[in-house]
Amino acid sequence: MRMLYLDVDTLRADHLGCYGYPRDTSPNIDRLAEEGVRFENCYASDAPCLPSRSALFSGRFGVHTGVVNHGGKNADPRLEEGKREFQSLYSRNSWVSLMARKGFHTVTVSPFAERHSAWWFYAGFKEIYNPGICGMERADEVFPFAEKWLKENAKKPDWFLHVNFWDPHTPYRTPLEFGNPFKDSPLEGWLTEDILKKHKKSFGPHSASEPHGFGYETWWREYPRVPERIETIKDYKRWIDGYDTGISYTDAFIGKIVEILKKEGVWKDTIVILSSDHGENQGELNVYGDHQTADYITSRVPLIIRWPGLGSGVVDRCLHYQTDMAATVLDLLGIEIPECWDGESFAASLRGEKEVSRDFLVVSQCAWSCQRGVIFDDFILIRTYHTGLKNFPEYMLFNLREDPHEVNNLAENRPELVKKGIFLLEKWLTYQMETSENKTDPLWEVIEEGGPFHTRDKEEEMYYRRLKETGREKFLELLKVSRGKPISKF
């Protein structure tokens, strides 16, 4: 049995054709969906990058591993405190370790471990290829490693190959010779002049006024696909064109990988899984080109599973965590899912035996803000504990079916739904604490340590200076008074 896991960093599901996007960003990914099962409601339990892949590869939520931040105490797995065996928990129970123990030859092509100093990520991998550009790789710099390995090994049995592409992540750096495939393609149109005007009157790192970060950074000038600021809808189109072009560029190289597998004669029987570590806000909640929230856009990930003999052209609309996918793979391979895992198998759905779905989901963010989102029925309730220098109230409620871009906060008008979301959140947290060896919620550890890693210390001072220098002292004073607490009005 052969398995390919295509891991595309920062890939929004709703920017793929197979998820209904009107632009032709993903013809090769779309063909995968036609041959497999496309999951409409799959979510990373913890975002962004480091917490997300920690949850996926360990099978455990950040509330249990402690990995919820990008720096500080909660950027590393908690110590096993005297219970560590000769091999660590990751070596014994991680997704890849369990597959390797089953007899798979496990291979990764990814700079992820180096980028985040997440050396636990290598647990279980027999071969490791790091392109060496620390997450700034383009698809043409990742592909040669996969190409060489597949040409030499594709016909061998029982391998698992993880290939990690990064092109949709800022800065948008697709080679200019690739052109702009979307030059004449209109935008979806959800971001109106009125919404953009409101965004420009607000504040926050990676808001419309500073989409590149905190201050007058000039690095963006090296990347001609992006504007300095998003002042107009024309600027926004240029920004989205850059993002979509990164997706299109990745898709082209995914097509090359598929062609190798076909040429080697193994495509028919190869399992292919495509997903991402998180989505990407592109104006939602006034965050442009980043992943700073526990909302629908950042937390939702694409998931396509092409498993020969288990569905073709099928759409699964049930609620799943991304780590449920890893549990499902183990289940289908006959590998026992560790008792400590939070991931649960939905293999019965793939087999067509019965519909498997979570009743509700809780998603978390602690690297750019401290938030938890509860997804239930057609809604998401987002509770903010620390704003991360942004204009967030304590509660935001959105109807995802009617308002997927999270424009209209219904929290004040639908108190009964806010109450339901709070109840579900408390129910979830109570269970997580009961099943945790460390009874401390890592979200509060992050807040006590000084807040989300990307908006504390020097970054905070840089943004204060940015606000002062741009005549926005009123926001500076508001942030100094709130000290990270949710902002009701400004």
C-alpha positions in Angstrom: 0.0 0.0 0.0 1.2 3.5 -0.9 0.1 6.8 0.6 0.8 10.4 -0.4 -0.1 13.2 2.0 -0.1 16.6 0.3 0.2 19.3 3.0 -0.4 22.8 1.5 0.3 25.5 4.1 -2.3 28.2 4.6 -4.8 26.9 2.1 -8.4 28.1 2.3 -10.9 25.5 1.3 -13.2 28.1 -0.3 -10.4 29.2 -2.7 -10.5 25.8 -4.4 -12.7 25.1 -7.4 -14.0 21.8 -5.9 -15.2 23.9 -2.9 -17.1 26.2 -5.2 -14.6 29.0 -5.8 -15.4 30.6 -9.2 -11.7 31.2 -10.1 -9.8 28.4 -11.7 -7.1 28.0 -9.0 -7.0 24.2 -8.6 -7.7 22.0 -11.6 -5.4 19.2 -10.3 -6.8 19.3 -6.8 -10.3 19.4 -8.2 -9.6 16.1 -10.1 -8.5 14.5 -6.8 -11.8 15.5 -5.3 -13.6 14.0 -8.3 -11.9 10.7 -7.6 -12.2 10.7 -3.8 -14.2 12.2 -0.9 -14.3 15.9 -0.3 -14.9 17.0 3.3 -17.0 20.2 3.6 -16.6 20.7 7.4 -13.1 19.8 8.5 -11.4 22.0 11.1 -7.9 22.3 12.7 -8.5 22.0 16.4 -5.7 24.4 17.1 -4.3 27.1 14.9 -2.0 28.4 13.5 0.9 26.4 12.0 2.7 24.9 15.0 -0.3 24.0 17.2 -2.1 22.7 14.1 0.5 20.2 13.0 1.2 19.3 16.6 -2.4 18.3 17.0 -2.6 16.4 13.7 0.6 14.4 14.1 0.2 13.7 17.8 -3.5 13.0 17.5 -4.1 15.2 20.6 -5.6 18.7 21.0 -3.4 21.5 22.2 -5.3 21.7 25.5 -3.7 18.3 26.2 -0.2 18.6 24.6 0.2 22.2 25.7 1.3 23.3 22.2 -1.0 26.3 21.5 1.5 29.2 20.9 4.4 30.0 18.6 6.8 30.9 21.3 7.2 30.8 25.1 6.2 28.0 27.3 3.4 26.7 25.2 5.3 26.3 21.9 6.7 22.9 23.1 5.0 19.7 24.2 4.6 19.4 27.9 7.1 17.1 29.7 5.9 13.7 30.5 6.9 14.3 34.2 8.4 11.1 35.3 6.2 9.0 33.0 8.5 9.2 30.0 9.6 5.8 28.8 12.8 5.0 26.9 11.0 6.5 23.9 8.9 9.6 24.1 5.2 9.7 23.7 5.6 11.2 20.2 7.9 8.3 19.3 5.4 5.7 20.6 2.1 7.2 19.6 2.4 9.8 16.9 0.6 9.3 13.6 3.7 8.7 11.6 5.4 6.5 14.3 2.4 4.2 14.4 2.5 3.9 10.6 6.2 3.2 10.6 5.6 0.5 13.2 3.0 -1.0 10.9 5.7 -1.4 8.3 5.4 1.7 6.2 8.5 3.4 5.0 7.8 7.0 6.1 9.3 10.0 4.3 8.8 13.8 4.7 9.7 16.7 2.4 9.2 19.7 4.6 11.0 22.6 6.3 8.4 22.7 9.1 10.6 21.3 11.9 13.3 23.8 11.3 11.0 26.7 10.8 9.3 26.2 14.2 12.2 24.3 16.1 9.6 21.5 16.3 12.0 18.6 16.3 9.4 16.2 17.6 7.9 16.5 14.2 10.4 14.0 12.8 9.2 11.2 15.1 8.5 8.2 13.0 10.0 9.4 9.8 12.6 7.2 8.2 13.8 9.7 5.6 13.8 13.5 6.1 14.3 16.0 3.3 14.4 19.7 4.4 14.6 22.0 1.4 16.3 24.4 3.8 14.5 27.8 3.2 12.6 27.7 6.5 9.1 27.9 5.0 9.9 30.4 2.3 10.2 27.6 -0.3 8.3 27.8 -3.6 6.8 24.8 -5.1 9.6 24.5 -7.7 12.0 24.3 -4.8 10.0 21.5 -3.0 9.1 19.5 -6.0 12.6 18.2 -7.0 12.9 16.3 -3.7 9.6 14.6 -4.2 10.3 14.0 -7.8 13.6 12.3 -7.2 12.2 10.1 -4.4 9.2 9.0 -6.3 11.2 8.2 -9.5 13.5 6.0 -7.4 10.9 4.5 -5.0 7.3 4.8 -6.3 7.1 1.1 -7.3 8.2 -0.1 -3.9 5.4 -1.3 -1.6 4.2 0.3 1.7 5.4 3.8 1.7 4.0 7.1 3.2 5.3 10.3 1.6 4.5 13.7 3.2 5.1 16.6 0.8 4.7 20.1 2.3 4.1 23.1 0.0 4.1 26.7 1.2 3.2 29.0 -1.7 -0.2 30.3 -0.4 1.6 31.7 2.8 2.7 35.3 2.7 4.7 36.8 1.2 3.3 35.9 -2.2 6.4 35.0 -4.1 5.4 33.0 -7.1 7.9 33.7 -9.9 6.8 36.6 -12.1 7.2 34.5 -15.2 4.3 32.4 -14.0 2.2 35.5 -14.7 -1.1 36.4 -13.1 -3.7 33.8 -14.2 -6.4 35.9 -12.5 -5.7 39.3 -14.1 -9.1 39.3 -15.8 -11.0 37.3 -13.1 -13.3 39.3 -10.9 -13.4 39.0 -7.1 -16.3 37.3 -5.3 -17.5 40.7 -4.1 -18.2 40.2 -0.4 -15.7 42.9 0.5 -17.5 46.1 -0.3 -16.3 49.7 -0.2 -18.2 50.2 3.0 -16.6 47.2 4.7 -13.2 48.3 3.6 -13.8 51.8 4.8 -14.7 50.4 8.3 -11.5 48.3 8.3 -9.4 51.3 7.4 -10.9 53.2 10.4 -10.0 50.4 12.7 -6.7 48.9 13.7 -4.7 45.7 14.3 -1.5 44.0 13.0 -2.3 42.8 9.4 -5.4 45.0 9.2 -6.1 46.9 6.0 -3.8 49.7 7.2 -0.9 47.4 7.8 -1.4 44.1 6.0 2.3 43.3 6.3 2.6 43.6 10.1 3.4 46.1 12.8 5.3 49.1 11.4 6.9 50.5 8.3 8.5 47.3 7.3 9.9 47.5 3.8 10.5 43.8 3.1 7.3 43.6 1.1 9.0 45.7 -1.6 10.9 42.5 -2.6 7.6 40.9 -3.6 5.9 42.8 -6.4 2.7 40.8 -6.2 1.5 42.6 -3.1 0.5 46.3 -2.4 1.8 48.3 0.5 -1.6 48.8 2.0 -5.1 47.9 1.1 -6.6 51.3 0.5 -9.0 50.4 -2.4 -10.8 47.4 -3.8 -8.2 47.5 -6.6 -5.5 46.9 -4.0 -7.5 44.1 -2.5 -7.8 42.4 -5.9 -4.0 42.6 -6.3 -3.6 41.1 -2.9 -6.1 38.2 -3.6 -4.5 37.7 -7.0 -1.2 37.1 -5.3 -2.8 34.5 -2.9 -4.7 32.7 -5.6 -1.6 32.6 -7.9 0.3 30.9 -5.0 -2.5 28.3 -4.9 -2.4 27.9 -8.7 1.4 27.5 -8.7 1.2 24.8 -6.0 -1.6 23.0 -7.9 0.6 22.9 -11.0 3.3 21.0 -9.1 0.7 18.7 -7.5 -0.2 17.8 -11.1 3.4 17.0 -11.8 3.5 14.6 -8.8 0.4 12.9 -10.1 1.9 12.5 -13.5 5.0 10.8 -12.0 2.8 8.3 -10.1 0.8 7.6 -13.3 4.0 7.2 -15.3 5.4 4.8 -12.7 2.2 2.8 -12.9 1.2 3.1 -9.3 -1.4 5.9 -9.4 -4.4 3.6 -9.5 -3.6 2.0 -6.1 -2.1 5.0 -4.3 -4.0 6.7 -1.5 -3.8 10.5 -1.8 -4.8 12.9 1.0 -4.7 16.6 0.6 -5.2 19.1 3.4 -3.7 22.2 5.1 -2.6 23.3 8.5 -5.1 26.2 8.6 -7.0 28.6 6.4 -6.2 32.3 5.9 -8.3 35.4 6.6 -8.4 37.7 3.6 -10.2 40.6 5.1 -12.5 38.6 7.5 -12.4 40.3 10.9 -10.1 42.9 9.4 -7.2 40.4 9.1 -5.5 40.3 5.7 -3.1 37.6 4.7 -2.8 36.0 8.1 -4.2 33.4 10.5 -4.8 35.1 13.8 -8.2 34.0 15.0 -10.3 31.0 16.1 -12.9 31.7 13.5 -14.4 29.8 10.6 -11.9 31.1 8.0 -8.7 30.3 9.8 -9.8 27.1 11.4 -11.5 25.4 8.5 -9.2 23.4 6.3 -9.7 21.5 3.0 -9.6 17.8 3.2 -9.7 15.4 0.3 -9.2 11.7 0.7 -8.7 9.6 -2.5 -8.7 6.1 -1.1 -9.2 3.5 -3.9 -12.4 1.6 -3.3 -13.8 4.0 -0.7 -15.9 6.5 -2.6 -15.5 8.6 -5.7 -16.9 12.1 -6.1 -18.5 12.0 -2.7 -19.0 15.0 -0.4 -19.0 14.5 3.3 -20.8 17.4 5.2 -20.3 16.1 8.7 -18.2 17.9 11.4 -14.7 16.6 11.8 -11.5 17.7 13.4 -8.4 17.4 11.1 -6.8 14.9 13.6 -9.9 12.7 13.0 -8.4 12.1 9.6 -5.2 10.7 11.1 -7.3 8.4 13.4 -9.3 7.3 10.3 -6.2 6.4 8.4 -4.9 4.3 11.3 -8.3 2.6 11.6 -8.5 1.8 7.9 -5.0 0.3 8.1 -5.9 -1.9 11.0 -3.8 0.1 13.5 -5.1 0.6 17.0 -5.8 4.2 17.8 -4.0 5.1 21.0 -6.2 5.6 24.1 -4.7 9.1 24.7 -5.7 10.4 21.3 -8.4 13.0 20.8 -8.8 12.1 17.2 -11.7 9.8 16.4 -12.1 7.6 13.3 -14.8 8.3 10.7 -13.8 5.2 8.7 -17.4 4.0 8.8 -18.4 7.0 6.8 -15.8 6.2 4.1 -16.9 2.6 4.0 -20.5 3.8 3.5 -21.6 2.0 6.7 -23.0 5.0 8.6 -22.6 8.7 8.9 -20.1 9.7 11.5 -20.0 13.3 12.8 -19.0 15.3 15.8 -22.0 17.0 17.6 -20.0 20.3 17.8 -16.4 21.4 17.5 -14.2 23.7 19.6 -11.3 25.4 17.8 -8.5 27.4 19.5 -6.0 30.1 18.7 -3.3 31.4 21.1 -0.4 32.6 18.8 -2.0 35.9 17.5 -5.0 36.3 19.9 -6.4 34.0 22.6 -9.7 32.8 21.3 -11.9 29.7 21.2 -14.6 29.2 18.7 -17.6 26.8 19.1 -19.1 25.5 15.8 -22.6 24.2 16.1 -25.6 24.0 13.9 -25.1 26.8 11.3 -23.2 29.0 13.7 -19.8 29.8 15.2 -19.5 31.6 18.6 -16.1 33.1 19.1 -15.0 34.0 22.6 -12.0 36.3 22.9 -9.9 36.1 26.0 -7.0 38.3 24.7 -7.4 40.5 21.6 -3.8 40.4 20.4 -3.8 44.2 19.7 -7.0 43.9 17.6 -10.6 45.2 17.9 -12.4 42.2 19.2 -15.4 42.1 21.6 -15.7 39.2 24.1 -18.3 37.4 22.0 -18.9 37.2 18.2 -21.6 35.1 16.7 -21.9 34.4 13.0 -24.3 32.5 10.8 -21.9 30.5 8.6 -24.5 29.5 6.0 -25.7 33.1 5.5 -22.5 35.0 6.4 -19.4 32.8 5.8 -17.2 35.9 5.7 -18.2 36.9 9.2 -19.5 40.4 8.5 -22.5 40.6 10.8 -22.0 39.9 14.5 -25.2 38.5 15.9 -24.2 38.2 19.5 -26.3 41.1 20.8 -29.4 40.0 18.8 -29.3 36.2 19.5 -28.5 35.8 23.2 -30.0 32.3 23.3 -27.4 31.2 20.7 -24.6 32.9 22.7 -25.8 31.0 25.8 -25.9 27.7 23.9 -22.3 28.3 22.6 -21.0 29.1 26.0 -22.6 26.0 27.4 -21.0 23.8 24.7 -17.6 25.5 25.3 -17.8 24.9 29.0 -18.9 21.3 28.5 -15.9 20.7 26.1 -13.4 22.4 28.5 -14.7 20.5 31.5 -14.1 17.2 29.7 -10.7 18.2 28.4 -9.6 19.1 31.9 -10.9 15.8 33.3 -9.0 13.9 30.8 -5.8 15.9 31.0 -2.7 14.9 33.0 -2.0 18.6 33.6 -5.1 20.2 34.9 -4.0 23.7 33.7 -5.6 25.2 30.6 -2.7 26.3 28.3 -4.7 29.2 27.0 -4.5 30.8 30.5 -0.8 30.0 30.7 -0.3 32.0 27.5 -2.2 35.0 28.9 -0.3 34.8 32.2 3.0 34.7 30.3 2.2 38.0 28.5 -0.3 37.1 25.8 0.0 35.6 22.3 3.6 35.3 21.2 3.2 37.5 18.0 1.7 40.5 19.8 3.8 40.8 23.0 7.0 42.5 24.0 8.8 44.2 21.1 6.0 43.6 18.7 3.6 45.3 21.0 5.9 48.3 21.3 6.4 48.4 17.6 2.7 48.6 17.0 2.2 51.2 19.7 4.8 53.3 17.8 3.1 52.6 14.5 -0.2 53.9 15.8 1.4 57.0 17.2 3.3 57.8 14.0 0.2 57.4 11.9 -2.0 59.7 14.0 -4.0 57.0 15.7 -3.3 57.8 19.3 -6.9 57.1 20.3 -6.4 53.4 19.5 -3.0 53.5 21.3 -4.7 54.7 24.5 -7.5 52.2 24.1 -5.0 49.3 23.8 -3.0 50.5 26.8 -6.2 50.6 28.9 -7.6 47.3 27.7 -4.3 45.4 28.1 -5.5 42.6 25.9 -9.0 42.4 27.4 -11.9 42.3 24.9 -13.1 45.6 23.6 -16.8 46.3 23.6 -16.8 49.6 21.8 -14.2 52.1 20.6 
